[in-house]
Amino acid sequence: MSGELDPLYLITDRSVPPGGAFLRALEGALEGGVRLIQFREKDLPARERLALGREVAALAAGAGARLIVNGDPELADALGAVGVQLGKATLPVDALRRRGYGGWIGYSAHSGGEAAEAFAGGADFVTLSPVFPTRSKYSPGPVLGIEGFRFDVQACGGPVYALGGISAGNAAACIEAGAHGVALIGSILGAPDPARAAAAIRTALTD
């Protein structure tokens, strides 16, 4: 599984790009090399989320990118996504596996112990956050720091994405600390040039 997981994991937040330019920013991210996307937007009403999800799925498919849907296996199936991202407020990983779900399951963890529990339940990968200070409301809790992240990764037992305050300047340090890859929002979608930002982070991950 880890060999199939792209190291650059973009999480969507339609409120980040200025001027309502979410889809344009996403296009730029894909042009810059993003090949794994988590469609979040879970605050939207179901019909609106489905409609936006179809647009995101079409862009992803056109670029050869894989799509993960946050918290909703049925929506993931409807959009042709490869999997779902779960967390404390969703159905537990092991419960979804017992239902026979065969897609990828990611889990949003905030400690090594929580991540290890998710892997034990059948998760394929986790995000672990926040590694660095961030203004994102999606990475609550105390900052791990790179050494705290390094320590927690050792307990995880599977592929881990560093999340929270990730940029081209610190992405390589996360890999060195044991991350499979990095997950991020604003450093790409909020950048003046999302394509250039995505390319810079991919370069930092592979150099």
C-alpha positions in Angstrom: 0.0 0.0 0.0 2.7 2.5 1.0 4.2 2.2 -2.5 1.0 3.3 -4.1 0.5 6.3 -1.7 1.7 9.5 -3.3 3.8 11.5 -0.8 2.0 14.7 -1.5 -1.5 14.8 -0.1 -3.7 17.9 -0.7 -6.7 18.5 1.5 -9.4 20.8 0.1 -10.8 23.9 1.7 -12.8 26.0 -0.6 -12.5 29.0 1.7 -8.7 29.3 1.4 -8.2 30.5 -2.2 -9.0 34.2 -2.4 -12.0 35.4 -4.4 -13.8 32.1 -4.6 -11.2 30.7 -6.9 -11.2 27.2 -5.4 -11.5 25.1 -8.5 -9.0 27.3 -10.4 -6.6 26.8 -7.5 -7.2 23.1 -7.5 -6.5 23.0 -11.2 -3.2 24.7 -10.6 -2.3 22.3 -7.8 -2.9 19.4 -10.2 -0.8 21.1 -12.9 2.0 21.4 -10.2 2.0 17.6 -9.5 -0.6 16.9 -6.9 -1.9 13.3 -7.4 -3.7 12.6 -4.2 -6.6 14.8 -3.0 -8.8 14.6 0.0 -12.2 16.2 -0.7 -13.3 17.7 2.6 -16.0 20.4 2.5 -18.1 18.5 4.9 -19.9 21.6 6.1 -21.8 21.7 2.8 -25.4 20.4 2.5 -25.4 16.9 0.9 -26.7 18.1 -2.5 -24.1 20.9 -2.7 -21.3 18.7 -1.5 -22.2 16.1 -4.1 -22.2 18.7 -6.9 -18.9 20.2 -5.9 -17.5 16.8 -5.4 -18.3 15.8 -8.9 -16.4 18.9 -10.2 -13.4 18.0 -8.0 -13.6 14.3 -9.1 -13.6 15.3 -12.8 -10.5 17.5 -12.3 -8.7 14.8 -10.4 -9.6 12.2 -13.0 -8.4 14.4 -15.8 -5.0 14.8 -14.1 -4.7 11.1 -13.2 -5.0 11.9 -9.5 -6.6 9.7 -6.8 -9.5 11.1 -4.7 -10.2 10.4 -1.0 -13.5 11.7 0.5 -13.7 12.9 4.1 -16.0 10.9 6.3 -18.6 9.6 3.8 -18.1 6.1 2.2 -21.3 6.5 0.2 -20.2 9.8 -1.3 -16.8 8.3 -2.0 -18.5 5.6 -4.0 -20.7 8.1 -5.8 -17.6 10.1 -6.8 -15.5 7.1 -7.8 -13.0 7.8 -5.1 -10.4 5.3 -4.0 -11.1 5.7 -0.3 -12.2 7.7 2.7 -10.6 9.8 5.5 -12.0 9.0 8.9 -11.5 10.6 12.4 -12.9 10.8 15.9 -16.2 12.2 14.8 -16.9 9.5 12.1 -17.6 5.8 12.0 -14.6 4.0 13.5 -12.1 2.4 11.1 -12.8 -1.2 12.3 -16.5 -0.7 12.0 -16.2 0.3 8.4 -13.9 -2.6 7.7 -16.4 -5.0 9.2 -19.0 -3.6 6.8 -16.8 -5.0 4.0 -15.4 -1.6 2.8 -12.5 -2.4 0.5 -11.3 1.1 -0.4 -8.4 2.9 1.2 -9.1 4.2 4.7 -7.1 7.1 6.1 -7.4 8.4 9.6 -6.8 11.8 11.1 -4.7 11.3 14.3 -3.2 13.6 16.8 -0.9 11.3 18.6 1.1 8.2 18.0 -1.2 6.1 20.1 -4.3 7.2 18.2 -2.6 6.5 14.9 -1.5 3.0 16.1 -5.1 2.2 17.1 -6.3 3.3 13.7 -3.8 1.0 12.0 -4.8 -1.9 14.2 -8.4 -1.3 13.1 -7.6 -1.6 9.5 -6.5 1.9 8.4 -4.1 2.1 5.4 -2.5 5.4 6.3 -2.9 8.3 8.8 -2.3 12.0 9.0 -0.6 13.1 12.2 -1.0 16.7 13.3 -0.2 19.4 14.0 3.5 19.0 13.4 4.2 22.8 13.2 2.2 25.8 14.3 -0.8 26.4 12.0 -3.9 28.6 11.8 -5.9 25.8 10.3 -9.0 24.7 12.3 -8.5 21.2 11.0 -5.3 20.6 13.1 -6.3 21.2 16.7 -4.3 20.3 19.8 -0.7 20.9 21.0 2.0 21.2 18.3 4.1 18.1 18.1 7.3 19.7 16.7 9.6 17.7 14.5 11.1 15.7 17.4 7.6 14.9 18.8 6.5 13.8 15.4 9.6 11.6 15.0 8.8 10.0 18.3 5.2 9.4 17.5 5.8 8.0 14.1 7.8 5.1 15.6 4.6 3.9 17.4 2.3 4.2 14.4 3.0 1.0 12.4 2.1 2.3 8.9 2.4 5.2 6.5 2.1 8.6 8.1 1.5 12.0 6.6 2.8 15.0 8.5 0.1 17.6 8.7 0.0 21.1 10.1 2.1 24.0 9.1 3.8 22.1 6.2 5.6 24.1 3.6 8.4 23.6 1.0 10.8 24.7 3.7 10.0 21.9 6.2 8.6 19.1 4.1 12.0 17.3 3.7 12.5 17.4 7.5 9.2 15.5 7.9 10.4 12.8 5.6 13.7 12.6 7.4 11.7 12.2 10.7 9.9 9.2 9.3 6.9 10.5 7.4 5.7 8.8 4.3 4.6 12.1 3.0 3.1 15.5 3.8 -0.5 16.6 3.9 -1.4 20.3 3.5 -4.0 22.9 2.5 -3.0 26.5 2.6 0.6 26.2 1.3 -0.8 25.2 -2.0 -4.4 26.3 -2.3 -3.6 29.7 -0.6 -0.5 30.4 -2.7 -0.5 33.1 -5.4 0.6 30.4 -7.8 -0.7 27.0 -6.7 1.0 25.1 -9.5 4.4 26.6 -8.6 3.8 25.9 -4.9 2.8 22.3 -5.5 5.9 21.7 -7.7 8.2 23.3 -5.1 6.8 21.0 -2.3 7.1 17.9 -4.6 10.7 18.8 -5.3 11.4 19.2 -1.6 10.0 15.7 -1.1 12.1 14.0 -3.7 15.5 15.9 -3.6 
